[in-house]
Amino acid sequence: MIKTKLFREGQDMDEKNLRIYGVCGIISTLLITAANIVGALLRPGYSSVTQAISELIEAGAPNKILLDTMLFGFPCLSDPVFLWAA
């Protein structure tokens, strides 16, 4: 079994947890990337070069509910890693 010391002295993370957090990190990255791509494709006139990503989910934006739903998964998947390390 691989033991990896992370963040604080004395905290060990076993291989199983390391894999779980790694998979969560990969999924959350894919999810936020997919939300940005889908939002850009569904918003007429949106340019990812000249406009901020936050404009995709501003109040009154088309497809806001869809993107909010997709983006909700990002902190759910990425926060456990940071909460464990705190």
N, C-alpha and C positions, 0 to 999 in steps of 0.2 A: 504494500500500500504506500502511495506517495503522500507525504505530509508536506504542506507548504505553509510557511509562516507568512502571514499577511498583516499589514497595518500596525498592529500592536505586538509588542514582545510577548510571547507566550501564547498567542492565539494561533491555533493550528486549524487548517481546513483540510479535511480528508478528500480523497479523490472523487468520491460521489458528489459531495457538495460543490467541488470545483467544477465538475462537469455540468451540474445543474445550473450554476451561475453563469458558466460559459455559454450554455445553450440559451439561457434567458437573455444574455447580452446580444447574442447573434439575432435572435428573434425580434428583440426590441429595435435593433438597428434596421432590420428589414422592414419592420412595421412602420417606423417613422419615414423611411425612404419611400415605401409604397404610398403612404398617405400624401407625401409631397408630390409624387408623380401623378397620382390619381387626381388630386386637387388641381394641379396645373392643367391636366388634360380636360377636366370637366368645367373649368372656369373660362368662359370666352374672353379673349383679349388679355389674359394673364401672361406675363413674361417673367420667367424665373431669373432673367438677367437684370431687368430694371425694377422689379417689384419685390418687396419683402415676402417671405414665406408666411408671416403672420397675417397678411392680407387675405389669405385663403380661409381663415377662420374668424375674421372680424365679424362684428354684429351685422346681420343682414346679408352676409356673403352666401351665394348659392352653394348648396351642398355642405353647409356648415355642420349639419347634424351628422352626415356621413363621416366627415373628417374628424369631428369631435369623438365619434365612436372609435375610429381607427387610432386616433392619438391617445385615447384613454389607456390603451394597452401598454404604451411606452413606459410611463412611470410604474405601472403595476409589475412590469417585468424587470425594470432596472433598479428600482428603489430597494428591493430586498438585499441586494449586494451592498449598497451603501449603508443600510440600516444595520446589517450584520457587522460592518466594519466600524461603526460608531462606538 
